[in-house]
């Protein structure tokens, strides 16, 4: 385990202290921050490690949300429903990935984006099961108070973030991570030396989907009502890519910091520029990407100190 991975786990542990110092609003922001971090870390497995620009995050988020909602309406408990959604998203993504990941570059990006629209249309037309465009109501959990409900879902999403981070650390430290790095650098050469690239990519795609699906399940139970336009929102596919670029592509610590920074910017801009928040947020993100092309992870104290020393040496 590298120092970067240890730092990632420390950051996640610090986030767990939020209920001790914050109220209901802080817990809401913390829950969203953990959900965004799950998105970014999951996307990083296939997009950062393997180098495949996936736009399918919204598809698996919506799939997990609807599977959990349907199971809870049938009487299944929340944790069991989320667990079923987790496994189903992994199997579905792994099988589908074995086919889709034969495409490369923008061809794969377009195919993964179309998956969002396909699942949205399936949900819209399966009215007897999903409620179609009218949406789906999710049963309320037995909770003693608003704070109790907020605290439960915060720790549920935080626990999922911890599991996602441990998965990413494990992948990066094993043969799977090495194989994905080989695929990113030169997939043709990796095939030639005997690496089963189809299997590696399918596993990576499955891992990038199952935790997002579980996040969708917790989200559905948290908000109590979902509809296709909400959980299959294409922005859920775009945001993880922006977060990863902001934090540092390929770095688990970087993408988590990018997720937290993105949510912070989103919340500040929404509060102060509600009429033009999308434009302002877009401009801020572009500026960050221009001046920090390697993401927030490049702002290491040692790197900054070397830069300052190098500049001083030029003036001597």
Secondary structure, DSSP 4 states (H G I P E B T S, - for coil): --HHHHHHHHHHHHHTTHHHH--HHHHHHHHHHHHHHHHHHHHIIIIIIS------HHHHHHHHHHHHHHHHHTT--HHHHHHHHHHHHHHHHHHHHHHHTTS-HHHHHHHHHHHHHHHHHHHHH-HHHH-GGG-EE-PPP--SSHHHHHHHHHHHHHHHHHHHHHHHHHHHHSHHHHHHHHHHHHHHHHHHTT--HHHHHHHHHHHHHHHHHHHHHHHHHHHSEE-HHHHT-THHHHHHHHHHHHH-TT-HHHHHHHHHHHHHHHHHHHHH-TTSHHHHHHHHHHHHHHH-TT-GGG--HHHHHHHHHHHHHHH-
